[in-house]
Amino acid sequence: MPPITVMIKPASGICNMRCRYCFYADEQQNRAQASYGLMSEETLAAVLGRVLAAAQGRVTIAFQGGEPTCAGLDFFRRAVALEKQLNTRGLRVENAIQTNGYAIDDDWAAFFAQNCFLVGVSLDGPRELHDQNRPDAAGEGTHARVMRAVALLKKHGAQFNVLAVVTAAGARSARKTYNFFRRNGLDYQQYIPCLDPLGQERGGRPYSLTPEAYGRFLKDLFDCWYADAAAGHLTYNRYFTNLVGMLQGRPPEACGMLGVCGMQYVVEADGSVYPCDFYMLDQWRLGNFVTDTVADIDRRRQELGFIQRSVRLAEGCRECRWYPLCRGGCVRDREPGPGENYLCGAYKAFFPYAYPRLAALARALQRGAGPV
């Protein structure tokens, strides 16, 4: 068994915010039991025990939600203690958390720094973009609180990055968002296109992306990113950085760029295991780490054919010039599959536009000649 990455939802879908595009709130409404509440210490110990017993070399534990901080700081203190107690074979254990930042105070920030958590902070850009779709439970904007969280993470020296969900409004404001992040010293960035609700036609919500809008967004964002690279300041953009690595012959680390679904273990608060954060639905339940081993879970994954279905692509996809970089994209964007990626038009517009500069940058970095 190779290194294992496990995503744990310690507070199920519980959240202190009400983001309008939340894909997990939508998933909850499409299964028999919407929420599984808070994870117990017994369940946490069972999950960690199964994973630490099966892995070789390294285990990555990524906490997500809902909002994982709703489980409370004591839960995470206990998680770290259990990792040390159960790690009898001396594996390398890495922790990460994706948070909306709403509850982060000095105690949280100090804990993340002291325990070497990689923190992802959800931040859609400047106030007018962020607050448009990310209100709290009372309907108030959350931008100020998230920026306070960013300041506290910096103060305590915690390692963190920002994740922006790209909406229709965000797609029109790529330069504004990029410059906002740069002004605030947020040079480790990830941008993900928002999803529409399961089973609904894409593009029908106020926040929805169209392929045309996302294509323009990628071009504008790339221009900003490449201009900085040309000036000697190469920021980390997960998508563009992965593309450069692919052009240098390295495999991408981002799941949606692999061309096939990976061996993920996504764990709900009751210990139930699913193959992907986007598919935590009853028909894709693989078992439960309270009662099932990693081998049991893997057998069920094989029986359901989850990974096999991700290999199926639309006719002609592999003959496309850009297939080596696109690889069909995330399977969620190919539903109902096998179908053409909903954002295919965006990629077909972006790659011819950016490829000469991406390739030149990849060659320069490989030579050790600097960004360009």
Phi, psi and omega in degrees: 000125180284184173305149184239138170246128180237130174259126182244134176253086188290341178241024181049231180262010179298137182209149177265008174232170183227061183299133188290336183255016188300113181288332183283326173300323178292316179300320180302325181281357181246024176220165187297319178244115186292306184240146177250013175069210182264141179289133177280163178295326179295317178293317178303314180297322179295317180298309182296322179297315178300314186290315181292335178284333187263332188283162173235132172083301188211145173231131174248125178250116181247121181264132182214182183218210015033210176241108187298332180294345176296344176286344178094150183294326179298327176300317182287326174299318179292324179300315179296319179295319179293322177303316181292320182293319186270349182276070186281349182254010175069033177290156172279120182248123179243139180244142176219158177213139172252120187228151174279353175081356189298322185261001186292124174234191181300320182295315178299311184298319178296319179298314180299319180292314184294331183253015172057038174285137167273119186254125171260126181251124179281117183211116187274006178122212180294167188308313187296331177278313183298310186289344179298325184234000185233064176278167173273187184296338178269001180086008180269153178296152184241002187302316183298320180292322180292319178294327174296319177299317178301316180298320180291321177297320176296315182303319184268359178075026177285146177277124182209162173223174179243146178237122179249129173274127183271115178253183177301315179292320179296326180294333177277355189230036183301314182295319180297316180293314180300315181293326176298314179298317181297316180300330183262012176069028181259082188265003175245106193232146172224137178236129178234136178291137181292155179253147170273163180302151180303135174079358180258151179297137183290146173092008187261358181258158178302330181270353191296147174269148165251158177303322180296315181294319181291325176298316178296320179300312181300319179296312182296317180294319179297319178302316179296312182296316183290323177300319176294319178299318180296333179271004177094008180241095184265100178281162178269115171241118191303317183290308182294321179296321176295320178298317178299316178299320178297321178291342175267004177093009180263148177287148177287151176263344180283128188305311185292355181256359184283334183089356178204144180295145181267180180272080181263153174231105181250123194244123175283173187294339178268002181098352178299143185244139179229161185276350184195147178299331181276354184228046178271063184242159186304321184289346181249011178293129186261348185142202182213128182292348174291327184242342187244145176277170176299321178297320176299315180298317181294323177296318179295321177301317179295317179299321181283343179070030185296312181290321181300322182294334182285345180282336183285127183237164177297151180302132178087353184299314184290343178274351180295142180302328188263006180303320180301336178262326183275312180058024178090344178071187182295137182296333178297330178277000179250009179284149347288131189267169353283127181221170177292140177304131180305327183264016182306317180300326178295315182291324179292335175277323186284314188299314177298328181290318188260340190304314181303319180285323176299315181294319179296319179295318179299317180295317182296316181293325179292327177283348185075025184266011182096179185303321180225000000 
